[in-house]
Amino acid sequence: MTARPTDPRRVRHEPAGGLGDAGQLGRRPRAVVVGGGIAGLAAATGLAERGVVVEVLEREPYLGGRVGGWSETLPDGTPVSMSRGFHAFFRQYYNLRALLRRGDPGLERLVPLEDYPLVDAQGRRDTFRGLPRTPPWNAVLFALRSPTFRPSDLLRLDARAAAPLAAVSVPGIYEAIDHLDAQTFVESINFPPAARHLAFEVFSRSFFAPPSTMSAAELATMFHIYFLGSSEGLMFDVPDAGFDTALWEPLRHYLTTRGVTFRTGVAVSSVERSPVDGVGSGRFHVNHRDGGGSEADAVVLATDVRGLRDIVAASPGLGDPASAVDGPDALARWRDDVAALGSAPPFLVQRLWLDRPVDATRPPFLGTGGLDPLDNVSVLDRYERDAAGWAARHGGSVVELHAYSAAPPPGVDDDTWTADLRRRSVARLHELYPETAGAGVVGELVQWRADCPMFGVGDFARRPTVATPVDGLVLAGDGIRIDLPVALMERAASTGWQAANRLLAGWGLAGHPLETVPTSGRLGPLRRAAEYAMRT
């Protein structure tokens, strides 16, 4: 069982009040949730728990979206679990954990990792083990015991340039530095180059983009969430089995008992809305790509960025300009903003089933810096039961390699490029873990994807929010703007809950509370000095 939240300064965001159940309305509203990932499942949960009739449409045959899991078969016929790669469930992911507790009240399917060291090309290593939980001492000790950061480096830091890190508020941080890229921002602080490479870049690449193209405000917000804004600590948990078994099947069962209908393998092509004064006034028709359709009073679009762009572009009648919330110009701007959403560069996940074990001293997860193209290495049989069972039976190990922001050079096709990435990633594995050099590969499965949102320089102001100009239509997902200090999976969960709350409020139904790390820098005098420096 994983720990309950411990930070007494976490912030609870209360929803609008209202009726407790849609049965009190006379007619239960119907909602279609397009997308069965974290955001869609959070929205479906929020709606179903208030008695709304919910249908979830998911184009893949499994739930979980980019954190989904499924079964595949190795060349020898052995069935194995597969996913799109390692995900860290941090303790300050309050809203994601609230969702998972619906299917697993004690979070017994999450197990803690004691450490996740970072290593660079020179063999320098950072660790998160044993850090204090209280900001700013967690960040200070991490820096001072790092082989890439000397005490004298503290004196060289530009306090004025670093001020935003101590004064993070949302959306204020975006208004201040979203126009800067993360690399320029970190350089302006005079952060030591080696430490910059090993610490900041490793974290920034978790957004699947190089620091030179990522918003400095996103990096500062992330620093606040994991270092200066939370005392939950820097440790995280991981599922003890495949994502489908550990996370989503228990949640599916919970929601099914509350009347939610799941239709997997169903892609949505477009959404229409009947005229407000016509038959079926104001209802939505969600068109399936296979020719079917779903009717609803409200729609949650909880797809990935590309899916959202395609659905909105294919739905020219979605929203009457004359009746759009905030007027016809707002509808046109919203369409433009959705169309402008970008996707991060592609990434590679390479999972290897090896015929011999890795050294017993290897950590379950290792982050890398300056070891192109490799970004991290996971030894799945250290924490996942399926992988551990396979390793025990075969005397081997299951290892996963990630290469982020790995776009091919101009003129190089994906097949040629991914073959090269796979070769170079394995070569890096052999450098880091020499005992794997002589291992035979019993099986290899590869994911090559390019569907994560891009948090580019200056994007925040135009990023679409949960609310839309179309009454009854809301958005959710980790690419959707929400003015709270959340990121990655927690942003997906938070926007899903907020999407449900938006619809519930429109029907006079009670919403669900959200929790976050403090919404502004928590360091008192340091925060006030930083805010003064930013103003002057």
C-alpha positions, -999 to +999 in steps of 0.1 A: +000+000+000+014+034-009+014+064+014-014+089+016-006+125+009+015+141+036+021+177+026+000+199+049+003+228+025-012+210-005-041+230-018-077+218-021-097+234-049-134+232-041-159+226-069-193+243-074-220+229-052-252+214-065-274+183-064-257+150-055-273+128-082-286+134-117-317+114-109-330+145-091-331+163-124-361+144-138-340+131-168-305+119-165-282+137-190-261+116-214-225+123-221-200+108-246-164+108-236-141+105-267-109+089-255-103+063-228-070+075-216-063+091-181-082+123-190-112+105-205-114+081-176-113+109-150-140+127-169-161+096-171-156+089-134-166+124-124-198+123-144-208+087-136-204+093-098-231+120-101-255+097-120-248+110-156-252+083-183-217+079-198-204+062-229-167+061-235-154+057-270-117+046-274-101+039-307-076+014-293-086-020-281-075-012-246-079+016-220-053+040-206-043+059-237-006+066-237-004+047-203-023+017-218-012-019-217-018-049-239-006-084-246+018-094-273+037-127-282+074-133-284+089-153-313+089-184-291+051-181-286+053-167-250+026-141-242+040-110-226+026-077-214+036-046-234+031-008-231+045+024-244+071+026-217+080+035-182+058+060-163+065+074-128+036+079-105+048+107-082+032+111-047+021+146-056-001+134-084-031+138-062-058+138-088-044+108-107-041+089-075-077+099-066-088+083-099-068+051-094-082+047-059-116+042-074-104+008-086-077+002-060-086+020-028-053+012-011-032+017-042-019-017-035-009-022-072+016+006-069+051-001-055+077+024-045+111+027-062+138+036-036+159+056-061+162+066-097+198+077-103+210+098-131+243+092-150+261+111-177+287+103-204+316+109-179+301+085-154+290+112-130+260+100-110+233+119-091+208+102-067+176+111-051+180+086-022+180+101+013+170+137+003+151+157+029+114+162+020+112+199+029+118+226+003+142+242-004+166+218+014+157+190-010+169+210-040+199+225-021+212+191-009+206+175-043+227+202-059+255+202-032+261+165-032+260+162-070+294+156-086+285+182-112+278+210-087+303+226-064+295+249-034+312+277-053+287+273-081+260+286-057+278+319-055+278+322-093+241+317-097+223+347-110+196+352-083+177+377-105+175+353-134+166+324-112+138+344-094+110+327-113+120+293-098+112+306-064+080+325-073+061+300-095+024+306-098+001+295-125-006+312-148+018+339-136+049+320-145+037+316-181+031+353-184+066+360-171+088+335-191+068+315-216+085+335-243+119+319-233+131+284-242+142+262-213+178+260-225+182+298-226+166+302-193+188+277-175+219+292-191+209+327-179+209+314-143+246+304-147+238+268-138+269+247-142+269+231-177+275+196-164+248+199-138+225+215-164+231+185-187+226+158-160+197+173-140+176+199-159+179+183-193+170+148-180+138+163-165+130+185-195+132+156-219+104+139-200+083+163-220+096+145-251+113+177-264+148+191-263+153+221-239+160+244-268+124+241-280+105+237-247+089+266-228+110+278-199+077+283-180+070+245-183+104+238-169+099+262-140+065+248-132+080+213-132+107+225-108+080+238-085+060+206-086+089+183-079+113+204-059+103+237-043+065+234-043+060+200-026+072+182+005+059+148-008+095+140-017+111+131-050+103+094-049+076+078-070+057+045-074+052+022-104+026-004-112+035-039-101+021-055-132+011-045-168-008-012-169-040-029-180-040-054-152-028-031-124-046+001-133-073+001-159-092-031-156-100-024-119-112+011-128-132-003-158-150-026-134-157+002-109-172+024-137-191-004-153-209-010-120-219+027-122-235+023-156-206+035-178-205+018-213-171+012-229-167+008-266-131+001-275-118-001-311-141+028-320-126+058-336-145+091-338-144+111-371-165+142-362-191+158-339-223+175-349-248+195-329-285+198-338-299+233-339-310+247-305-345+252-317-348+220-337-359+184-329-335+170-303-326+206-295-289+211-288-280+175-287-247+162-301-242+135-326-208+118-324-199+102-357-179+070-356-154+064-384-170+030-391-203+047-399-221+044-365-228+072-341-237+081-305-262+107-293-255+128-262-264+160-243-226+167-238-193+156-252-158+154-237-130+154-263-102+137-244-081+126-273-044+132-281-035+164-299-037+149-334-071+133-327-084+166-314-072+186-344-087+161-368-121+159-351-125+197-348-113+202-384-138+176-397-167+192-377-174+225-394-209+226-380-198+222-344-210+253-328-233+280-342-213+312-345-244+332-336-249+313-303-213+305-294-202+313-259-184+347-260-195+353-296-186+342-331-151+355-330-143+334-300-154+303-319-132+311-348-102+318-325-108+285-307-108+266-339-075+283-349-060+275-315-069+238-317-055+237-352-022+253-340-016+226-313+017+209-319+030+174-312+064+167-297+091+150-318+088+112-320+103+088-294+114+052-293+106+025-267+126-007-271+118-036-248+143-065-248+138-100-233+174-111-226+186-146-218+207-136-189+201-113-159+216-079-155+238-073-125+219-074-092+232-039-083+215-022-113+187+001-103+151-005-116+153+029-134+183+049-146+181+083-163+209+093-186+224+125-199+247+131-228+245+094-239+226+101-271+202+086-282+195+069-249+174+088-222+167+060-197+170+023-189+144+003-170+149-032-156+113-043-155+118-076-137+128-056-106+092-043-101+067-058-126+054-092-118+049-103-154+085-095-163+098-110-130+080-142-137+095-144-172+130-136-159+127-163-132+115-190-157+142-182-183+171-171-161+171-137-179+159-102-176+135-077-192+151-044-201+135-013-216+153+016-234+138+050-242+150+075-268+131+108-266+129+136-291+143+114-317+132+128-350+150+115-381+173+138-401+158+152-433+156+126-460+159+096-437+128+073-436+114+061-403+123+024-408+160+032-415+161+057-387+145+035-360+168+006-370+197+029-363+182+042-331+177+006-319+213-003-327+228+028-310+205+025-279+216-012-274+252-001-278+247+024-250+231-003-228+262-024-233+284+005-223+263+012-191+257-025-182+286-045-198+271-078-186+243-074-213+269-073-241+270-111-243+233-116-237+211-132-264+179-114-273+149-138-269+124-111-280+123-075-289+092-052-291+094-016-303+071+014-301+078+044-324+053+072-315+049+109-322+016+118-303+027+136-272+018+173-269+044+200-275+049+226-249+067+250-271+079+286-265+050+310-263+023+283-267+005+287-234-015+318-242-031+301-272-035+266-257-072+257-256-087+253-222-112+227-208-141+251-215-149+258-252-172+283-270-196+254-277-220+249-248-219+213-237-185+205-253-154+204-231-118+193-237-094+172-215-059+159-218-023+166-210-021+191-239-050+212-226-045+243-206-054+243-169-043+271-146-030+248-119+005+236-111+002+201-127+021+183-154+022+151-175-002+124-162-014+147-135-024+173-160-044+147-179-062+136-147-068+172-135-083+183-168-105+152-169-119+160-135-123+197-144-141+187-176-166+167-156-170+195-132-177+220-159-206+199-173-219+190-139-221+227-129-242+233-161-267+208-149-268+220-114-249+190-101-221+190-075-185+187-088-154+170-074-126+187-055-091+188-069-058+189-050-025+203-061+009+213-047+008+250-035-002+273-063+026+297-056+062+296-043+061+285-006+093+299+006+081+332+022+109+358+021+126+341-008+094+341-028+087+378-020+123+387-030+119+367-062+086+384-070+102+418-064+132+409-087+108+398-114+089+431-112+120+453-112 
